[in-house]
């Protein structure tokens, strides 16, 4: 006889809200494997951002739920996000890029949600030069990793914020505005 696990209602409502997402057409979402050791319950989405048929950013959003709560989270639910995109070399060399990227996250959360708690994260810029069998152009990437505690029953709004962050990181224009051509070396 198989054991059935009853999932907490808070978690099932949040997962249901995430599954009903309807992001802008350039953002493709799919369920992804969730980490098994960070919390009692977890659910994850992966994202690919396409622009003119080309992948320009990727990301992952993980919903964690610990029924007893977690002191550092200031609650029982946590969202963890990851976003990465290749950026133009002149942009990657801008010393303010990390602050700008972090600002994209804060702006998205402030615009799309009613609030959040205990936010923290990192922004990383990398330059990769390829040699030998991997020879190719030098690339520069931006990576943002962050986590925060959403207010109760607000998973859908936080997913909207994450999608807005993906769009900003990918350089997508606002919905309804024509995009400028991509510049590639």
PyMOL commands that set and color helices and strands:
alter all, ss='L'
color gray80, all
select helices_A, chain A and resi 9-19+71-73+89-92+97-112+132-134+155-170
alter helices_A, ss='H'
color red, helices_A
select strands_A, chain A and resi 27-32+41-51+54-70+75-87+116-130+136-150
alter strands_A, ss='S'
color yellow, strands_A
deselect
rebuild
show_as cartoon
